[in-house]
């Protein structure tokens, strides 16, 4: 069984940790996502991420931690299964980035009071359209 919600939560946690400082390589992130996809408990994955992100964790220790969890996962996945997993990770990441961009755009529009200006412009265009329709009927 796959636990996609675990992957989404992992992405959020890793993103928040990496805003402070880079902690993980691309390969390590992929391995963490794979672990999260198969782990029933998000708390176990969260624990792994926080241990790996600790400033005192060395690269060798990080690899050892990942290997301990990867051993518990289903063995030898077919290339198709790996491709599907990668697609899931990309889709989740793109969705998260899209939501982030939408929130930034919304904040920018509110900050510049553009929503009010757009509403006013739409109202004016609708009034002009109604006026033009009346003129055409006459």
Secondary structure, 3 states (H helix, E strand, C coil): CCCHHHHHHHHHHHHHHHHHCCCCCHHHHHHHHHHHHHCCCHHHHHHHHHHHHCCCCCHHHHHHHHHHHHHHCCCCCCHHHHHHHHHHHHHHHHHHHHHHHHHHHHHHHHHCCHHHHHHHHHHHHHHHHHHHHHHHHC
